[in-house]
């Protein structure tokens, strides 16, 4: 896996987030600029003082997703925030119908100080086609942050809660990423570099790499199927063989610097409030979707 991923850079169609948008390529410069903008919005949201008590009980990851949407993007107009709906994951046609309607409706927002940086990027669009593209970029950039973080925390709750006092949130997150990595597969299309690496790979073969498997390989991990956050006391997540929750060292996911602090914030809030997974819930589903995560975790207050 290491040699395949190090052999060449990902092409635009292999990128997890910034694939071509409705046939229009997204340059690396634009992808970098958009990522910086979202990162600034996340940092600003984390700096704002907490407003009252936060109730995170309910069904996860939906509850966490809605909290993050409002925390990061709550100042943006509804036609943009609606793009964060998890319902749009059902089909790309539904997503593009919502985008087409939002771009066509009168009253397009204007750039304003109260909007997020990402909201202002969208507000600066002129004409129907550019507005459509801007809404697509808004969803591509912001939705994965909300989806990934809420899914990751739901996975951690199911795998390991209640957590022992003194266990750092960061260790809990790394261990959850190991056992249930939301980004569980990495695709590389056929390329001449790959048959040289391994003769079993044909010249026309696409390669699907599965961190879900390497993260549980007994040749790489002690007690691989157990949730043991304390293992990260002595492991470096940036240099542990086979550990690829944010991709390979040659091309790390740009969003990882947003995912970690947001996930830590959610775990802080949950642990402070003493919320627990409903003790009556013994079974949960892990749908085989783009993001691998436990669905429908019921988080409650202890009776």
N, C-alpha and C positions, 0 to 999 in steps of 0.2 A: 504493500500500500504506500509506504513511504517513497519508494523509488518511482512508482507511477505518478504520484502527485507532485514529486519534485522534477519530473521529466520536462514539463512545460507549464506555462501559465494557462489558466482556464480561459476558454473563448467566451464571447459575449452570450452565447446560448447556453453555456454551462454554468454561468453565474447563478447563485441562488436567488438574488433579489433583482439585480439590474439587468435582466434579460431585455431584448428588444420589446418595446411597448407599442402594441398595435402596429407592428412592422417598422417602427422607428427605432434606430439604434440609440442607446444611451452611452455616450462617451465616458471614458474613465474619469475625465476632468469633471463632467457633470455629476457622475455618481459620487465622486469625492466631495464635491461642493454640497450636494444634497445631504450626504452623510454628516458632514460638519454642521450643517444647519440643524438637523434633527438632534445631533449631539449637544449643541448649544441649548436647544429647547429643553432637553432632558436635564441638563445641568441647572438651568434656571428653575425648572420645576422642583428639583431636589433642594435648591437653596431657599425656596419660599417657606415661611413658617407654617407649621401644621395647623389647620383650622379645626379645632374641636376634636372630639373622639371619632375615630373611623370604625365603622362596622363592616368587617370583612367576613362575617358569617354568611352562609348560603352555599350555593352550588359553584364549585370551581372546575375549570379555570375561568368561567364566565364572570364571576364576581371580581376576581383580580383584574381581568381584562377591562371591565367597565371602570374600575378605580383608576387604572393607568391611563385610559383614554381621557378621563376627566382631569386627571392630574397634569398631564402633559399638554393636552389639546383643548382643554375646556373653554379657552377664550376664543376659539375659532368658530366661524358660523356653522350652522347645522348642516348645510349642504356638503361641507368638508368632513365634519365629524361623523356623519352617517357612513362614510367610507370605512370606518373602523368596525362596522357591524360584522359579527362572526357569521351571520346568515349569508353574507355575500360569498362565503367559502363554498357554498353549495354548487355553484356553477359560474364559470367566467362570463357567460351570457348575462346573468343577473347583475354581476359587477358592472359590466359595460352598459347595461340599460340604465342603472342608477347614475353612472358617470355621464352618459349622454343627456339624461334629463337634467342633471345638475348644471351642466355646461350651457344648456339651452334656456333655462329659466331666467327671467329678468331679475335685476337686482344683484348682479355679480358683485361680490365684496371688493372694496378698494383697499389698497395697502393702508395700514393703520398701526399706530404704536401698540395698541392693545392685543394685536394678533401675534401668534407665534411666528418664528422665523419661517417655518414651513408654510404657514398660512399666508404670509406675505409673499412668498414665492408664487403661490397659486393666484393670489389676488392681482399680481402684476401681469397675468396673462391677458392677451388681447385677441378677440375673435373666438369663434366657436371651437375651431380645431385646436388652438393653443390652450383654451380653457379645458378642453377634454384631456389633452396631454398633461396639463398641470394637475388635474384631479387624479389621473392615473399615477403620476409620480408621487403625489401626496399619499395615496394608499400604499404604493410600493414601499415608500420610505418609512411610514409610521406604523402601519398595521403589523409588520413583522416584529417590531419591538414589543407592542402590546401582546400579540399572540404568543411570542416566544417566552417572554418573562412570565406571563400568567400560567402558561403550560408548564414551564420549568418548576415553578413554585408548587403547583398542584402535584406534579410528580414527586417532589421532595416530601410533601405532606403525606402522600400515600405510602411512599417507600420507608419513611423513617420517623414520622411523628408518633408520640411526643419526643422532642429532642432533649438530650441530657443538658443540664445547665453547664455552661462553660464551653460548649462545642461552638466554634465560630460559624456564623452563617455562611461564610465563604467556603468552608470545608463541606458543609451540607450541600451547597449548590454544586460544587465540583463532583461530589459523589452521586448526586442525582443526575448530573450530566453524563456520568459514566454509565449508570445502569439503564437510564431511559433518556438517551440524547434526543432532544426534539429534532435536530438535524441528523437523521439516522442513516442517510445514504448520500453518496457523492458520485455523480455521473461524469465520466469522461468519454467523449465520443472517440471513435477509431482514429488512431494517429500512428505514424510510422515509428515513434519512439517506443511503443509498448511491446511489440514482438521482440525487440532487442532485449528488453528487461526479462521477459518470460516467454519461452517458446510456445507455451500453451495458448497465448493470445495471438489470434490471427490478425492479418493486416486490416481486415474489415470489421473486427470485433470492437463493439463498445465495451467499456469496463465500468461495472458498478461496484463501488467500494462501500463497505458497510461498517461504520464505526460501532453500530449496535453489536456486532460480533467481536471486533477487536477489543472493545471495552470490557468484554467478558472472557477473553482468552486466558485460560489457566496458565499458559506459558508466560504471560505478561503480568498477571495479577495474583496476589495471595487471596484465597477465599473469594473468588471473583463474583459469585452470585449473592454475596451478603452486602448489605448497606452498612458501610464502615467509614463514616466521615473522618475518623481519626487517622486513616491512612494518609491523608493529605498533610499531616504534620511533617511528613518526611518526603513528600513527593512534590515536584515542580510541575504544575499543569502545562507549562509552556515547553517542557522538555521530557515528558514521559512517553516512551514508545507506545504507539497504538492508540493514544488518547487524542481524539480529533473532534471534540464537540464544536469547535469553531473553525474547522478546516485545518489544513496543513500549514506548517511554519512558513512555507514559501508564499502563502497567500491566505492569511488569516481573515476571518470575517471582520469587516470594519465595525460591525455593530456590537462586538463583544464588550467594548468599554461602556456601552449603555446598558447592556443586559445585566451585568454583575451588580452595579449599585442599585438598580431598580429591584432586582430579585432580593438583595439584602434588605432593602427598605420594607418590602412586603413581609419578609420573614421576621424582621424586627417588630412590625405592627402585630403580626399574628402571635408571636411569642409573648409580647407585652400584655396582650389581652387574654392570654391563656386559652385561645381557641384550640379545639381538638377536632380530629376527624370523628364523625359520628360513630360511637362504638358499636352501633347496630349495623353499620355498613361493613360487610365482609367481602363484597365482590364489586369490582369496577371494570369497565371496558377500556381497552387501549385500541382505538380504531387505527387501522393502517392507512394513515393519511400523510400529507406532506410533512406535517409536524407530528412527531410521535409523542403522545401524551395520554395520561389517564383522564377520562371524561366523567363528569358528574360526581365529583368528590363533595360530600356534604360536610361543611365545616360548622361546628356548633360550639356553644359555650358549655363547659362541664356542668352537669346537673348537680 
